[in-house]
Amino acid sequence: MEVEVCVGSSCFLRGSEGVVKAFQDLIEEKCPGQAVLRGSFCMGQCATGVTVKIQGQQFSSVTPQDVPALFEKYILPHIR
């Protein structure tokens, strides 16, 4: 399972650091070693960042508050 968070300049200014931290905390708590979290440069959605890809599916305007729902819906079912 691969999770990519854009850390390009626009997404960084929109809070990608908090999104990375939220995913990192959940992965470490609920599925250590079963999901890979990667930073990615521009995904072409600068106007609607922070952009996240989970197994190739792209999500825009992601905030740290959105991460638990994305994790529960798109990550946990695929690693259990």
PDB file with SEQRES, HELIX, SHEET and CRYST1 records, atoms N, CA, C and O in Angstrom:
SEQRES   1 A   80  MET GLU VAL GLU VAL CYS VAL GLY SER SER CYS PHE LEU          
SEQRES   2 A   80  ARG GLY SER GLU GLY VAL VAL LYS ALA PHE GLN ASP LEU          
SEQRES   3 A   80  ILE GLU GLU LYS CYS PRO GLY GLN ALA VAL LEU ARG GLY          
SEQRES   4 A   80  SER PHE CYS MET GLY GLN CYS ALA THR GLY VAL THR VAL          
SEQRES   5 A   80  LYS ILE GLN GLY GLN GLN PHE SER SER VAL THR PRO GLN          
SEQRES   6 A   80  ASP VAL PRO ALA LEU PHE GLU LYS TYR ILE LEU PRO HIS          
SEQRES   7 A   80  ILE ARG                                                      
HELIX    1 AA1 SER A    9  LEU A   13  1                                   5    
HELIX    2 AA2 SER A   16  LYS A   30  1                                  15    
HELIX    3 AA3 CYS A   46  THR A   48  5                                   3    
HELIX    4 AA4 PRO A   64  ASP A   66  5                                   3    
HELIX    5 AA5 VAL A   67  LEU A   70  1                                   4    
HELIX    6 AA6 PHE A   71  ILE A   75  3                                   5    
HELIX    7 AA7 LEU A   76  ILE A   79  1                                   4    
SHEET    1 AA1 4 VAL A  36  SER A  40  0                                        
SHEET    2 AA1 4 GLU A   2  CYS A   6  1                                        
SHEET    3 AA1 4 VAL A  52  ILE A  54 -1                                        
SHEET    4 AA1 4 GLN A  57  PHE A  59 -1                                        
CRYST1    1.000    1.000    1.000  90.00  90.00  90.00 P 1           1          
ATOM      1  N   MET A   1       0.853  -1.169   0.000  1.00  0.00           N  
ATOM      2  CA  MET A   1       0.000   0.000   0.000  1.00  0.00           C  
ATOM      3  C   MET A   1       0.896   1.228   0.000  1.00  0.00           C  
ATOM      4  O   MET A   1       1.778   1.364   0.848  1.00  0.00           O  
ATOM      5  N   GLU A   2       0.665   2.116  -0.953  1.00  0.00           N  
ATOM      6  CA  GLU A   2       1.484   3.320  -1.067  1.00  0.00           C  
ATOM      7  C   GLU A   2       0.630   4.574  -0.958  1.00  0.00           C  
ATOM      8  O   GLU A   2      -0.420   4.689  -1.590  1.00  0.00           O  
ATOM      9  N   VAL A   3       1.101   5.506  -0.147  1.00  0.00           N  
ATOM     10  CA  VAL A   3       0.447   6.801   0.048  1.00  0.00           C  
ATOM     11  C   VAL A   3       1.465   7.874  -0.307  1.00  0.00           C  
ATOM     12  O   VAL A   3       2.572   7.893   0.232  1.00  0.00           O  
ATOM     13  N   GLU A   4       1.088   8.767  -1.218  1.00  0.00           N  
ATOM     14  CA  GLU A   4       1.966   9.868  -1.608  1.00  0.00           C  
ATOM     15  C   GLU A   4       1.300  11.185  -1.245  1.00  0.00           C  
ATOM     16  O   GLU A   4       0.112  11.384  -1.503  1.00  0.00           O  
ATOM     17  N   VAL A   5       2.070  12.077  -0.648  1.00  0.00           N  
ATOM     18  CA  VAL A   5       1.581  13.409  -0.307  1.00  0.00           C  
ATOM     19  C   VAL A   5       2.455  14.416  -1.040  1.00  0.00           C  
ATOM     20  O   VAL A   5       3.681  14.374  -0.935  1.00  0.00           O  
ATOM     21  N   CYS A   6       1.831  15.311  -1.775  1.00  0.00           N  
ATOM     22  CA  CYS A   6       2.582  16.344  -2.475  1.00  0.00           C  
ATOM     23  C   CYS A   6       3.218  17.282  -1.450  1.00  0.00           C  
ATOM     24  O   CYS A   6       2.554  17.775  -0.539  1.00  0.00           O  
ATOM     25  N   VAL A   7       4.519  17.515  -1.620  1.00  0.00           N  
ATOM     26  CA  VAL A   7       5.228  18.448  -0.756  1.00  0.00           C  
ATOM     27  C   VAL A   7       5.860  19.568  -1.589  1.00  0.00           C  
ATOM     28  O   VAL A   7       6.810  20.224  -1.160  1.00  0.00           O  
ATOM     29  N   GLY A   8       5.306  19.767  -2.791  1.00  0.00           N  
ATOM     30  CA  GLY A   8       5.745  20.877  -3.623  1.00  0.00           C  
ATOM     31  C   GLY A   8       5.408  22.200  -2.951  1.00  0.00           C  
ATOM     32  O   GLY A   8       4.696  22.224  -1.948  1.00  0.00           O  
ATOM     33  N   SER A   9       5.911  23.294  -3.495  1.00  0.00           N  
ATOM     34  CA  SER A   9       5.794  24.583  -2.810  1.00  0.00           C  
ATOM     35  C   SER A   9       4.355  24.996  -2.528  1.00  0.00           C  
ATOM     36  O   SER A   9       4.069  25.476  -1.431  1.00  0.00           O  
ATOM     37  N   SER A  10       3.444  24.828  -3.477  1.00  0.00           N  
ATOM     38  CA  SER A  10       2.057  25.238  -3.256  1.00  0.00           C  
ATOM     39  C   SER A  10       1.398  24.380  -2.180  1.00  0.00           C  
ATOM     40  O   SER A  10       0.747  24.907  -1.278  1.00  0.00           O  
ATOM     41  N   CYS A  11       1.562  23.071  -2.272  1.00  0.00           N  
ATOM     42  CA  CYS A  11       0.970  22.183  -1.260  1.00  0.00           C  
ATOM     43  C   CYS A  11       1.631  22.385   0.096  1.00  0.00           C  
ATOM     44  O   CYS A  11       0.967  22.310   1.130  1.00  0.00           O  
ATOM     45  N   PHE A  12       2.940  22.640   0.094  1.00  0.00           N  
ATOM     46  CA  PHE A  12       3.626  22.891   1.360  1.00  0.00           C  
ATOM     47  C   PHE A  12       3.024  24.107   2.052  1.00  0.00           C  
ATOM     48  O   PHE A  12       2.775  24.087   3.258  1.00  0.00           O  
ATOM     49  N   LEU A  13       2.793  25.165   1.278  1.00  0.00           N  
ATOM     50  CA  LEU A  13       2.200  26.379   1.853  1.00  0.00           C  
ATOM     51  C   LEU A  13       0.762  26.156   2.309  1.00  0.00           C  
ATOM     52  O   LEU A  13       0.264  26.887   3.164  1.00  0.00           O  
ATOM     53  N   ARG A  14       0.099  25.160   1.750  1.00  0.00           N  
ATOM     54  CA  ARG A  14      -1.282  24.843   2.132  1.00  0.00           C  
ATOM     55  C   ARG A  14      -1.352  23.805   3.257  1.00  0.00           C  
ATOM     56  O   ARG A  14      -2.445  23.401   3.656  1.00  0.00           O  
ATOM     57  N   GLY A  15      -0.204  23.375   3.768  1.00  0.00           N  
ATOM     58  CA  GLY A  15      -0.220  22.519   4.942  1.00  0.00           C  
ATOM     59  C   GLY A  15       0.126  21.061   4.742  1.00  0.00           C  
ATOM     60  O   GLY A  15      -0.305  20.215   5.525  1.00  0.00           O  
ATOM     61  N   SER A  16       0.896  20.745   3.708  1.00  0.00           N  
ATOM     62  CA  SER A  16       1.213  19.334   3.467  1.00  0.00           C  
ATOM     63  C   SER A  16       1.980  18.701   4.624  1.00  0.00           C  
ATOM     64  O   SER A  16       1.879  17.494   4.842  1.00  0.00           O  
ATOM     65  N   GLU A  17       2.737  19.488   5.360  1.00  0.00           N  
ATOM     66  CA  GLU A  17       3.489  18.945   6.492  1.00  0.00           C  
ATOM     67  C   GLU A  17       2.546  18.325   7.532  1.00  0.00           C  
ATOM     68  O   GLU A  17       2.842  17.264   8.081  1.00  0.00           O  
ATOM     69  N   GLY A  18       1.422  18.980   7.801  1.00  0.00           N  
ATOM     70  CA  GLY A  18       0.441  18.439   8.738  1.00  0.00           C  
ATOM     71  C   GLY A  18      -0.239  17.188   8.214  1.00  0.00           C  
ATOM     72  O   GLY A  18      -0.556  16.281   8.983  1.00  0.00           O  
ATOM     73  N   VAL A  19      -0.464  17.135   6.906  1.00  0.00           N  
ATOM     74  CA  VAL A  19      -1.078  15.953   6.288  1.00  0.00           C  
ATOM     75  C   VAL A  19      -0.117  14.768   6.380  1.00  0.00           C  
ATOM     76  O   VAL A  19      -0.531  13.655   6.703  1.00  0.00           O  
ATOM     77  N   VAL A  20       1.151  15.004   6.100  1.00  0.00           N  
ATOM     78  CA  VAL A  20       2.160  13.947   6.213  1.00  0.00           C  
ATOM     79  C   VAL A  20       2.198  13.419   7.643  1.00  0.00           C  
ATOM     80  O   VAL A  20       2.201  12.207   7.861  1.00  0.00           O  
ATOM     81  N   LYS A  21       2.226  14.319   8.607  1.00  0.00           N  
ATOM     82  CA  LYS A  21       2.286  13.916  10.020  1.00  0.00           C  
ATOM     83  C   LYS A  21       1.064  13.096  10.409  1.00  0.00           C  
ATOM     84  O   LYS A  21       1.194  12.099  11.119  1.00  0.00           O  
ATOM     85  N   ALA A  22      -0.115  13.496   9.957  1.00  0.00           N  
ATOM     86  CA  ALA A  22      -1.344  12.767  10.291  1.00  0.00           C  
ATOM     87  C   ALA A  22      -1.312  11.352   9.714  1.00  0.00           C  
ATOM     88  O   ALA A  22      -1.657  10.397  10.409  1.00  0.00           O  
ATOM     89  N   PHE A  23      -0.900  11.206   8.447  1.00  0.00           N  
ATOM     90  CA  PHE A  23      -0.781   9.870   7.850  1.00  0.00           C  
ATOM     91  C   PHE A  23       0.293   9.053   8.567  1.00  0.00           C  
ATOM     92  O   PHE A  23       0.092   7.872   8.849  1.00  0.00           O  
ATOM     93  N   GLN A  24       1.417   9.672   8.858  1.00  0.00           N  
ATOM     94  CA  GLN A  24       2.514   8.973   9.523  1.00  0.00           C  
ATOM     95  C   GLN A  24       2.066   8.423  10.879  1.00  0.00           C  
ATOM     96  O   GLN A  24       2.359   7.274  11.212  1.00  0.00           O  
ATOM     97  N   ASP A  25       1.365   9.232  11.650  1.00  0.00           N  
ATOM     98  CA  ASP A  25       0.893   8.795  12.967  1.00  0.00           C  
ATOM     99  C   ASP A  25      -0.063   7.612  12.855  1.00  0.00           C  
ATOM    100  O   ASP A  25       0.052   6.646  13.610  1.00  0.00           O  
ATOM    101  N   LEU A  26      -1.011   7.684  11.913  1.00  0.00           N  
ATOM    102  CA  LEU A  26      -1.980   6.593  11.754  1.00  0.00           C  
ATOM    103  C   LEU A  26      -1.317   5.309  11.256  1.00  0.00           C  
ATOM    104  O   LEU A  26      -1.644   4.219  11.726  1.00  0.00           O  
ATOM    105  N   ILE A  27      -0.400   5.434  10.322  1.00  0.00           N  
ATOM    106  CA  ILE A  27       0.300   4.256   9.807  1.00  0.00           C  
ATOM    107  C   ILE A  27       1.101   3.593  10.923  1.00  0.00           C  
ATOM    108  O   ILE A  27       1.064   2.372  11.074  1.00  0.00           O  
ATOM    109  N   GLU A  28       1.819   4.389  11.699  1.00  0.00           N  
ATOM    110  CA  GLU A  28       2.616   3.830  12.795  1.00  0.00           C  
ATOM    111  C   GLU A  28       1.737   3.172  13.850  1.00  0.00           C  
ATOM    112  O   GLU A  28       2.116   2.156  14.431  1.00  0.00           O  
ATOM    113  N   GLU A  29       0.567   3.747  14.097  1.00  0.00           N  
ATOM    114  CA  GLU A  29      -0.328   3.224  15.130  1.00  0.00           C  
ATOM    115  C   GLU A  29      -1.095   1.981  14.680  1.00  0.00           C  
ATOM    116  O   GLU A  29      -1.218   1.018  15.437  1.00  0.00           O  
ATOM    117  N   LYS A  30      -1.613   1.999  13.444  1.00  0.00           N  
ATOM    118  CA  LYS A  30      -2.564   0.966  13.033  1.00  0.00           C  
ATOM    119  C   LYS A  30      -2.023  -0.079  12.065  1.00  0.00           C  
ATOM    120  O   LYS A  30      -2.574  -1.177  11.979  1.00  0.00           O  
ATOM    121  N   CYS A  31      -0.958   0.238  11.334  1.00  0.00           N  
ATOM    122  CA  CYS A  31      -0.466  -0.739  10.356  1.00  0.00           C  
ATOM    123  C   CYS A  31       1.022  -0.561  10.078  1.00  0.00           C  
ATOM    124  O   CYS A  31       1.418  -0.395   8.924  1.00  0.00           O  
ATOM    125  N   PRO A  32       1.846  -0.593  11.113  1.00  0.00           N  
ATOM    126  CA  PRO A  32       3.279  -0.386  10.882  1.00  0.00           C  
ATOM    127  C   PRO A  32       3.844  -1.426   9.914  1.00  0.00           C  
ATOM    128  O   PRO A  32       3.576  -2.622  10.024  1.00  0.00           O  
ATOM    129  N   GLY A  33       4.629  -0.929   8.967  1.00  0.00           N  
ATOM    130  CA  GLY A  33       5.262  -1.817   8.003  1.00  0.00           C  
ATOM    131  C   GLY A  33       4.374  -2.283   6.866  1.00  0.00           C  
ATOM    132  O   GLY A  33       4.840  -2.993   5.975  1.00  0.00           O  
ATOM    133  N   GLN A  34       3.105  -1.898   6.877  1.00  0.00           N  
ATOM    134  CA  GLN A  34       2.185  -2.363   5.840  1.00  0.00           C  
ATOM    135  C   GLN A  34       1.810  -1.282   4.832  1.00  0.00           C  
ATOM    136  O   GLN A  34       1.181  -1.574   3.815  1.00  0.00           O  
ATOM    137  N   ALA A  35       2.186  -0.050   5.104  1.00  0.00           N  
ATOM    138  CA  ALA A  35       1.915   1.049   4.181  1.00  0.00           C  
ATOM    139  C   ALA A  35       3.176   1.896   4.082  1.00  0.00           C  
ATOM    140  O   ALA A  35       3.892   2.090   5.065  1.00  0.00           O  
ATOM    141  N   VAL A  36       3.434   2.394   2.881  1.00  0.00           N  
ATOM    142  CA  VAL A  36       4.602   3.232   2.639  1.00  0.00           C  
ATOM    143  C   VAL A  36       4.115   4.652   2.390  1.00  0.00           C  
ATOM    144  O   VAL A  36       3.270   4.885   1.525  1.00  0.00           O  
ATOM    145  N   LEU A  37       4.648   5.591   3.147  1.00  0.00           N  
ATOM    146  CA  LEU A  37       4.309   7.002   2.996  1.00  0.00           C  
ATOM    147  C   LEU A  37       5.464   7.687   2.291  1.00  0.00           C  
ATOM    148  O   LEU A  37       6.610   7.606   2.732  1.00  0.00           O  
ATOM    149  N   ARG A  38       5.151   8.365   1.187  1.00  0.00           N  
ATOM    150  CA  ARG A  38       6.182   9.047   0.407  1.00  0.00           C  
ATOM    151  C   ARG A  38       5.784  10.495   0.169  1.00  0.00           C  
ATOM    152  O   ARG A  38       4.606  10.817   0.015  1.00  0.00           O  
ATOM    153  N   GLY A  39       6.785  11.356   0.143  1.00  0.00           N  
ATOM    154  CA  GLY A  39       6.583  12.719  -0.309  1.00  0.00           C  
ATOM    155  C   GLY A  39       6.731  12.740  -1.820  1.00  0.00           C  
ATOM    156  O   GLY A  39       7.519  11.979  -2.382  1.00  0.00           O  
ATOM    157  N   SER A  40       5.984  13.598  -2.470  1.00  0.00           N  
ATOM    158  CA  SER A  40       6.036  13.703  -3.924  1.00  0.00           C  
ATOM    159  C   SER A  40       6.059  15.176  -4.299  1.00  0.00           C  
ATOM    160  O   SER A  40       5.467  16.012  -3.616  1.00  0.00           O  
ATOM    161  N   PHE A  41       6.743  15.484  -5.383  1.00  0.00           N  
ATOM    162  CA  PHE A  41       6.680  16.851  -5.859  1.00  0.00           C  
ATOM    163  C   PHE A  41       5.439  17.018  -6.715  1.00  0.00           C  
ATOM    164  O   PHE A  41       4.640  16.087  -6.824  1.00  0.00           O  
ATOM    165  N   CYS A  42       5.263  18.137  -7.302  1.00  0.00           N  
ATOM    166  CA  CYS A  42       4.012  18.569  -7.926  1.00  0.00           C  
ATOM    167  C   CYS A  42       3.242  17.453  -8.634  1.00  0.00           C  
ATOM    168  O   CYS A  42       3.783  16.717  -9.459  1.00  0.00           O  
ATOM    169  N   MET A  43       1.967  17.359  -8.282  1.00  0.00           N  
ATOM    170  CA  MET A  43       1.051  16.407  -8.913  1.00  0.00           C  
ATOM    171  C   MET A  43       0.109  17.121  -9.878  1.00  0.00           C  
ATOM    172  O   MET A  43      -0.836  16.523 -10.391  1.00  0.00           O  
ATOM    173  N   GLY A  44       0.375  18.414 -10.124  1.00  0.00           N  
ATOM    174  CA  GLY A  44      -0.397  19.164 -11.102  1.00  0.00           C  
ATOM    175  C   GLY A  44      -1.720  19.716 -10.610  1.00  0.00           C  
ATOM    176  O   GLY A  44      -2.550  20.139 -11.415  1.00  0.00           O  
ATOM    177  N   GLN A  45      -1.928  19.719  -9.312  1.00  0.00           N  
ATOM    178  CA  GLN A  45      -3.186  20.225  -8.747  1.00  0.00           C  
ATOM    179  C   GLN A  45      -2.904  21.379  -7.785  1.00  0.00           C  
ATOM    180  O   GLN A  45      -3.500  21.453  -6.711  1.00  0.00           O  
ATOM    181  N   CYS A  46      -2.012  22.265  -8.165  1.00  0.00           N  
ATOM    182  CA  CYS A  46      -1.536  23.318  -7.266  1.00  0.00           C  
ATOM    183  C   CYS A  46      -2.657  24.199  -6.716  1.00  0.00           C  
ATOM    184  O   CYS A  46      -2.582  24.650  -5.573  1.00  0.00           O  
ATOM    185  N   ALA A  47      -3.682  24.446  -7.506  1.00  0.00           N  
ATOM    186  CA  ALA A  47      -4.775  25.317  -7.057  1.00  0.00           C  
ATOM    187  C   ALA A  47      -5.675  24.648  -6.031  1.00  0.00           C  
ATOM    188  O   ALA A  47      -6.435  25.322  -5.336  1.00  0.00           O  
ATOM    189  N   THR A  48      -5.593  23.313  -5.930  1.00  0.00           N  
ATOM    190  CA  THR A  48      -6.485  22.600  -5.010  1.00  0.00           C  
ATOM    191  C   THR A  48      -5.716  21.707  -4.038  1.00  0.00           C  
ATOM    192  O   THR A  48      -6.255  20.717  -3.544  1.00  0.00           O  
ATOM    193  N   GLY A  49      -4.456  22.054  -3.764  1.00  0.00           N  
ATOM    194  CA  GLY A  49      -3.666  21.250  -2.831  1.00  0.00           C  
ATOM    195  C   GLY A  49      -4.184  21.389  -1.415  1.00  0.00           C  
ATOM    196  O   GLY A  49      -4.938  22.320  -1.131  1.00  0.00           O  
ATOM    197  N   VAL A  50      -3.835  20.566  -0.593  1.00  0.00           N  
ATOM    198  CA  VAL A  50      -2.815  19.530  -0.608  1.00  0.00           C  
ATOM    199  C   VAL A  50      -3.356  18.314  -1.363  1.00  0.00           C  
ATOM    200  O   VAL A  50      -4.496  17.897  -1.158  1.00  0.00           O  
ATOM    201  N   THR A  51      -2.524  17.759  -2.231  1.00  0.00           N  
ATOM    202  CA  THR A  51      -2.921  16.612  -3.031  1.00  0.00           C  
ATOM    203  C   THR A  51      -2.284  15.343  -2.474  1.00  0.00           C  
ATOM    204  O   THR A  51      -1.110  15.324  -2.102  1.00  0.00           O  
ATOM    205  N   VAL A  52      -3.097  14.276  -2.426  1.00  0.00           N  
ATOM    206  CA  VAL A  52      -2.664  12.978  -1.909  1.00  0.00           C  
ATOM    207  C   VAL A  52      -3.042  11.915  -2.928  1.00  0.00           C  
ATOM    208  O   VAL A  52      -4.111  11.984  -3.535  1.00  0.00           O  
ATOM    209  N   LYS A  53      -2.162  10.927  -3.118  1.00  0.00           N  
ATOM    210  CA  LYS A  53      -2.483   9.751  -3.932  1.00  0.00           C  
ATOM    211  C   LYS A  53      -2.406   8.529  -3.032  1.00  0.00           C  
ATOM    212  O   LYS A  53      -1.427   8.326  -2.314  1.00  0.00           O  
ATOM    213  N   ILE A  54      -3.458   7.719  -3.084  1.00  0.00           N  
ATOM    214  CA  ILE A  54      -3.476   6.453  -2.359  1.00  0.00           C  
ATOM    215  C   ILE A  54      -3.676   5.363  -3.402  1.00  0.00           C  
ATOM    216  O   ILE A  54      -4.737   5.269  -4.020  1.00  0.00           O  
ATOM    217  N   GLN A  55      -2.655   4.547  -3.592  1.00  0.00           N  
ATOM    218  CA  GLN A  55      -2.682   3.497  -4.616  1.00  0.00           C  
ATOM    219  C   GLN A  55      -3.108   4.059  -5.973  1.00  0.00           C  
ATOM    220  O   GLN A  55      -3.886   3.432  -6.692  1.00  0.00           O  
ATOM    221  N   GLY A  56      -2.603   5.230  -6.316  1.00  0.00           N  
ATOM    222  CA  GLY A  56      -2.872   5.829  -7.609  1.00  0.00           C  
ATOM    223  C   GLY A  56      -4.128   6.674  -7.693  1.00  0.00           C  
ATOM    224  O   GLY A  56      -4.310   7.399  -8.670  1.00  0.00           O  
ATOM    225  N   GLN A  57      -5.001   6.601  -6.696  1.00  0.00           N  
ATOM    226  CA  GLN A  57      -6.217   7.419  -6.692  1.00  0.00           C  
ATOM    227  C   GLN A  57      -5.893   8.757  -6.041  1.00  0.00           C  
ATOM    228  O   GLN A  57      -5.360   8.805  -4.933  1.00  0.00           O  
ATOM    229  N   GLN A  58      -6.220   9.845  -6.739  1.00  0.00           N  
ATOM    230  CA  GLN A  58      -5.823  11.174  -6.309  1.00  0.00           C  
ATOM    231  C   GLN A  58      -6.945  11.899  -5.580  1.00  0.00           C  
ATOM    232  O   GLN A  58      -8.111  11.827  -5.970  1.00  0.00           O  
ATOM    233  N   PHE A  59      -6.568  12.602  -4.508  1.00  0.00           N  
ATOM    234  CA  PHE A  59      -7.494  13.400  -3.705  1.00  0.00           C  
ATOM    235  C   PHE A  59      -6.908  14.795  -3.560  1.00  0.00           C  
ATOM    236  O   PHE A  59      -5.705  14.948  -3.348  1.00  0.00           O  
ATOM    237  N   SER A  60      -7.753  15.812  -3.673  1.00  0.00           N  
ATOM    238  CA  SER A  60      -7.290  17.195  -3.573  1.00  0.00           C  
ATOM    239  C   SER A  60      -7.928  17.889  -2.380  1.00  0.00           C  
ATOM    240  O   SER A  60      -8.908  17.412  -1.808  1.00  0.00           O  
ATOM    241  N   SER A  61      -7.354  19.016  -2.023  1.00  0.00           N  
ATOM    242  CA  SER A  61      -7.820  19.844  -0.900  1.00  0.00           C  
ATOM    243  C   SER A  61      -7.831  19.069   0.415  1.00  0.00           C  
ATOM    244  O   SER A  61      -8.714  19.268   1.249  1.00  0.00           O  
ATOM    245  N   VAL A  62      -6.853  18.190   0.599  1.00  0.00           N  
ATOM    246  CA  VAL A  62      -6.780  17.364   1.803  1.00  0.00           C  
ATOM    247  C   VAL A  62      -6.187  18.180   2.949  1.00  0.00           C  
ATOM    248  O   VAL A  62      -5.182  18.872   2.784  1.00  0.00           O  
ATOM    249  N   THR A  63      -6.825  18.086   4.103  1.00  0.00           N  
ATOM    250  CA  THR A  63      -6.329  18.717   5.321  1.00  0.00           C  
ATOM    251  C   THR A  63      -5.993  17.621   6.328  1.00  0.00           C  
ATOM    252  O   THR A  63      -6.406  16.476   6.142  1.00  0.00           O  
ATOM    253  N   PRO A  64      -5.261  17.938   7.379  1.00  0.00           N  
ATOM    254  CA  PRO A  64      -4.998  16.927   8.404  1.00  0.00           C  
ATOM    255  C   PRO A  64      -6.285  16.335   8.986  1.00  0.00           C  
ATOM    256  O   PRO A  64      -6.305  15.173   9.390  1.00  0.00           O  
ATOM    257  N   GLN A  65      -7.341  17.119   9.029  1.00  0.00           N  
ATOM    258  CA  GLN A  65      -8.619  16.633   9.554  1.00  0.00           C  
ATOM    259  C   GLN A  65      -9.268  15.606   8.630  1.00  0.00           C  
ATOM    260  O   GLN A  65     -10.082  14.802   9.085  1.00  0.00           O  
ATOM    261  N   ASP A  66      -8.924  15.617   7.347  1.00  0.00           N  
ATOM    262  CA  ASP A  66      -9.468  14.654   6.381  1.00  0.00           C  
ATOM    263  C   ASP A  66      -8.767  13.301   6.439  1.00  0.00           C  
ATOM    264  O   ASP A  66      -9.317  12.293   5.994  1.00  0.00           O  
ATOM    265  N   VAL A  67      -7.576  13.279   6.979  1.00  0.00           N  
ATOM    266  CA  VAL A  67      -6.739  12.079   6.922  1.00  0.00           C  
ATOM    267  C   VAL A  67      -7.379  10.857   7.581  1.00  0.00           C  
ATOM    268  O   VAL A  67      -7.350   9.785   6.976  1.00  0.00           O  
ATOM    269  N   PRO A  68      -7.958  10.951   8.787  1.00  0.00           N  
ATOM    270  CA  PRO A  68      -8.546   9.738   9.379  1.00  0.00           C  
ATOM    271  C   PRO A  68      -9.607   9.080   8.495  1.00  0.00           C  
ATOM    272  O   PRO A  68      -9.642   7.854   8.389  1.00  0.00           O  
ATOM    273  N   ALA A  69     -10.465   9.868   7.864  1.00  0.00           N  
ATOM    274  CA  ALA A  69     -11.508   9.295   7.000  1.00  0.00           C  
ATOM    275  C   ALA A  69     -10.892   8.642   5.764  1.00  0.00           C  
ATOM    276  O   ALA A  69     -11.314   7.555   5.370  1.00  0.00           O  
ATOM    277  N   LEU A  70      -9.906   9.284   5.150  1.00  0.00           N  
ATOM    278  CA  LEU A  70      -9.224   8.689   3.996  1.00  0.00           C  
ATOM    279  C   LEU A  70      -8.526   7.397   4.407  1.00  0.00           C  
ATOM    280  O   LEU A  70      -8.561   6.407   3.677  1.00  0.00           O  
ATOM    281  N   PHE A  71      -7.902   7.411   5.558  1.00  0.00           N  
ATOM    282  CA  PHE A  71      -7.206   6.229   6.063  1.00  0.00           C  
ATOM    283  C   PHE A  71      -8.170   5.069   6.270  1.00  0.00           C  
ATOM    284  O   PHE A  71      -7.901   3.946   5.842  1.00  0.00           O  
ATOM    285  N   GLU A  72      -9.289   5.341   6.924  1.00  0.00           N  
ATOM    286  CA  GLU A  72     -10.277   4.294   7.214  1.00  0.00           C  
ATOM    287  C   GLU A  72     -10.900   3.727   5.939  1.00  0.00           C  
ATOM    288  O   GLU A  72     -11.144   2.524   5.846  1.00  0.00           O  
ATOM    289  N   LYS A  73     -11.155   4.592   4.960  1.00  0.00           N  
ATOM    290  CA  LYS A  73     -11.862   4.155   3.753  1.00  0.00           C  
ATOM    291  C   LYS A  73     -10.947   3.550   2.689  1.00  0.00           C  
ATOM    292  O   LYS A  73     -11.324   2.583   2.028  1.00  0.00           O  
ATOM    293  N   TYR A  74      -9.756   4.106   2.520  1.00  0.00           N  
ATOM    294  CA  TYR A  74      -8.926   3.714   1.385  1.00  0.00           C  
ATOM    295  C   TYR A  74      -7.661   2.936   1.742  1.00  0.00           C  
ATOM    296  O   TYR A  74      -7.015   2.377   0.856  1.00  0.00           O  
ATOM    297  N   ILE A  75      -7.302   2.893   3.008  1.00  0.00           N  
ATOM    298  CA  ILE A  75      -6.082   2.176   3.382  1.00  0.00           C  
ATOM    299  C   ILE A  75      -6.390   0.939   4.210  1.00  0.00           C  
ATOM    300  O   ILE A  75      -6.020  -0.169   3.822  1.00  0.00           O  
ATOM    301  N   LEU A  76      -7.055   1.104   5.334  1.00  0.00           N  
ATOM    302  CA  LEU A  76      -7.298  -0.031   6.234  1.00  0.00           C  
ATOM    303  C   LEU A  76      -7.955  -1.237   5.565  1.00  0.00           C  
ATOM    304  O   LEU A  76      -7.519  -2.362   5.810  1.00  0.00           O  
ATOM    305  N   PRO A  77      -8.980  -1.058   4.733  1.00  0.00           N  
ATOM    306  CA  PRO A  77      -9.609  -2.241   4.128  1.00  0.00           C  
ATOM    307  C   PRO A  77      -8.659  -3.058   3.245  1.00  0.00           C  
ATOM    308  O   PRO A  77      -8.893  -4.245   3.019  1.00  0.00           O  
ATOM    309  N   HIS A  78      -7.609  -2.438   2.755  1.00  0.00           N  
ATOM    310  CA  HIS A  78      -6.702  -3.116   1.828  1.00  0.00           C  
ATOM    311  C   HIS A  78      -5.502  -3.751   2.506  1.00  0.00           C  
ATOM    312  O   HIS A  78      -4.708  -4.427   1.851  1.00  0.00           O  
ATOM    313  N   ILE A  79      -5.358  -3.545   3.801  1.00  0.00           N  
ATOM    314  CA  ILE A  79      -4.211  -4.134   4.485  1.00  0.00           C  
ATOM    315  C   ILE A  79      -4.615  -5.144   5.543  1.00  0.00           C  
ATOM    316  O   ILE A  79      -3.752  -5.792   6.135  1.00  0.00           O  
ATOM    317  N   ARG A  80      -5.883  -5.289   5.788  1.00  0.00           N  
ATOM    318  CA  ARG A  80      -6.327  -6.252   6.802  1.00  0.00           C  
ATOM    319  C   ARG A  80      -6.624  -7.586   6.181  1.00  0.00           C  
ATOM    320  O   ARG A  80      -7.011  -8.521   6.883  1.00  0.00           O  
TER     321      ARG A  80                                                      
END                                                                             
